[in-house]
Amino acid sequence: PDNVELKAQLAYLLWMQKHRRRAQALLREALAGDPYNQVALYYKLHMARDRRSRQERVEVVERFMQSDVSEVERLMVIVVNQIKDNQVQAALETCRQAYVMDPANVAVEQQLKRLEMVCHPLFFPNRLISRIGRNFYRVLVFVMLIPLTLIHWWPVSVAIYVVLFIIAIWSRLSKPMYLWLERRRT
């Protein structure tokens, strides 16, 4: 196809179907036609995020900032990038700036509500688990605590199990508790 946006969308579809090389080649071809096309940059940002390429994400965000988009859209790209870098508090502040500029924008409002929910103190265990990684959490339980139990360090292992159990239950109940508190507040 000759259309830049169509090429970018096709490249992203190929990317989602795990045809990485073909997708990158098609996206490069699309960006060669129009290096500041918003749709192509948006899909390139998503592909860079999937590859966990921080350098490429920064380049795409910088090029996106130079493109012809509104200030709110620029801020929302920064928000998405900050979320990917696990800078949730900074993303919340940036999203608030975008909401002040355009309070009628439904997407910005939804993103702001989601970020406010994630930044609420009730979600501390969720942030802790995402920070250390879910796999590390499982490894901690099975690799470190089982040997402690086997060598008869019962008080230490029981205390750690209790703390981990509380964190696990709290992380599962934090969203329903938050929603319940929000309903009571309104």
Buried (B, 14 or more C-beta within 10 A) or exposed (E): EEBBBEBBBBBBEBBEEEBEEEBBEBBEBBBEEBEEBBBBBBBBBBBBBEEEEEEBBEBBBEBBEEBEBEEBBBBBBBBBBBBBEEBBEBBBEBBBBBBEEBEEBEEBBEBBEEBBBBBBEBBBBBBEBBEEEEEEBEEEBEEEBEEBBEEEBEEEBEEBBEEBEEBBEBBEEBBEEBEEEEEEEE
